[in-house]
């Protein structure tokens, strides 16, 4: 239950967070991904907060040539870690 609640809170926080203008976008709904195909996953560790985690996932997705990414998981106390599915 705690894990589910944490995931819901993180997903909500990431959904309302704005990112710098990149060629890679954080995607949140099925309509965002309907024109794209999943192309793998990226993961990061050592983020300071949710904004930092999302930024680091976006940077990795961009390096992989993705057009967008969806955050799948995020966790951690002092140092966060997370994964995202990338879309091309």
C-alpha positions as CSV (number, residue, x, y, z in Angstrom):
1,X,0.0,0.0,0.0
2,X,2.8,2.4,0.9
3,X,4.6,1.7,-2.4
4,X,1.4,2.4,-4.4
5,X,0.7,5.6,-2.5
6,X,4.3,6.7,-3.1
7,X,4.0,6.0,-6.8
8,X,0.7,7.9,-7.1
9,X,2.2,10.9,-5.3
10,X,5.4,10.8,-7.5
11,X,3.4,10.5,-10.7
12,X,1.2,13.4,-9.7
13,X,4.2,15.5,-8.8
14,X,5.9,14.7,-12.1
15,X,2.8,15.4,-14.1
16,X,2.6,19.0,-12.9
17,X,6.4,19.7,-13.1
18,X,7.5,21.8,-16.0
19,X,10.8,21.0,-17.8
20,X,13.1,23.1,-19.8
21,X,12.4,23.2,-23.5
22,X,14.0,20.0,-24.8
23,X,13.5,17.9,-27.9
24,X,12.5,15.2,-25.4
25,X,9.1,15.6,-23.7
26,X,7.8,14.0,-20.5
27,X,4.7,12.1,-21.7
28,X,1.8,11.5,-19.3
29,X,-1.2,10.0,-21.2
30,X,-1.9,7.3,-23.7
31,X,-2.8,10.0,-26.3
32,X,0.7,11.4,-25.9
33,X,2.3,8.1,-26.8
34,X,-0.2,7.0,-29.5
35,X,1.9,8.2,-32.4
36,X,5.2,6.8,-30.9
37,X,6.5,3.4,-30.2
38,X,8.3,2.2,-27.0
39,X,12.0,1.9,-27.6
40,X,13.4,0.8,-24.3
41,X,14.0,2.1,-20.8
42,X,16.4,4.4,-19.0
43,X,17.3,4.6,-15.3
44,X,19.1,7.0,-13.1
45,X,20.3,7.1,-9.5
46,X,21.5,9.8,-7.2
47,X,18.9,12.5,-7.9
48,X,18.4,15.1,-5.2
49,X,14.6,15.6,-5.7
50,X,11.8,14.8,-8.2
51,X,12.6,17.6,-10.5
52,X,16.3,16.5,-10.6
53,X,15.2,12.9,-11.2
54,X,12.9,13.9,-14.1
55,X,15.6,16.1,-15.6
56,X,18.2,13.3,-15.5
57,X,15.8,10.8,-17.0
58,X,15.1,13.3,-19.8
59,X,18.8,13.8,-20.5
60,X,19.3,10.0,-20.7
61,X,16.2,9.7,-23.0
62,X,17.6,12.4,-25.3
63,X,20.9,10.7,-25.5
64,X,19.1,7.5,-26.6
65,X,17.4,9.5,-29.4
66,X,13.9,9.4,-27.8
67,X,11.2,11.9,-28.6
68,X,9.5,11.4,-25.3
69,X,9.5,9.4,-22.1
70,X,7.1,8.2,-19.4
71,X,8.4,7.9,-15.8
72,X,7.6,4.3,-14.6
73,X,9.0,4.4,-11.1
74,X,10.7,6.8,-8.6
75,X,11.8,6.1,-5.1
76,X,14.3,7.0,-2.5
77,X,14.9,9.1,0.5
78,X,18.0,11.3,0.4
79,X,19.1,10.0,-3.0
80,X,16.3,9.2,-5.5
81,X,16.4,6.7,-8.3
82,X,13.9,5.9,-11.0
83,X,13.1,4.4,-14.4
84,X,11.4,5.6,-17.5
85,X,10.1,4.1,-20.8
86,X,11.4,6.0,-23.8
87,X,9.5,6.5,-27.0
88,X,10.7,7.1,-30.5
